[in-house]
């Protein structure tokens, strides 16, 4: 039956650049009959670094852009023809789009359907709920995979509970113990890992020598978890911007690559039965 496919769906959201970008029916543009000074003034008023120019036939083949990002001086704004390297297919996965932004150091791409330009995406558009949803899903995958790896290593809830009981120097550890004990007293039967933070999982990996089984050092593992935790905080509070400066996109792409590497390493270690 066709319904079975929905039961087996991974549940991972498919985020495309079209979701993060702006379609051409909603963007502000310069009309072909507008003077250059009027278009430059429009860019300054709206703080636009890219302003598409609509042709008489309503298509887009040229645009104005700032030569130096954020500088709206008329001498810094140029008119140019949109080339192939300025374009990105509108159904490109957001992971691939972030990679393109990072490796090319570009600030924008026009989105096309392999025939016409249909939209635009800038690095600033990556501060949208769709990208946050994509990242949240990745972080959930990491946390769940870390938990499965810990249990697959043979560690039990009792061992972990006793270990955290001794971590009197850690406020998080003591809070986890307290919440676990409170629920246990109510007859609620949850796994102890459910009460731990991402940094606590990192502690377990280091304490019980699980990191080495992934083929990376404890320092590198700690750095990756620290980076994930920082982005997790931003994603959990979406009023904060993820992309804040020119280096943000490179940091974001590196983090995504590290997450993929971490997930692949845990999968490989588990499949090889090295636990």
Secondary structure, 3 states (H helix, E strand, C coil): CCCHHHHCCCCCCCCEHHHHCEECCCCCCEECCCCHHHHHHHHHHHCCCEEEEECCCCCEEEEEEECCCCCCCHHHEEEEECCHHHEEECCCEHHHHHHHHHHHCCCEEEEECCCCEEEEEEHHHHCCHHHHHHHHHHHHHHHHHHHHHHHHCCCCHHHHHHHHHCCCCCHHHHHHHHHHHHHHHCCCCCCHHHHCCHHHHHHHHHHCCCHHHHCCCHHHHHHHHHHHHHHHHHHHCCCCCCCCCCCHHHHHHHHHHHHHHHHHHHHHHHHCCCC
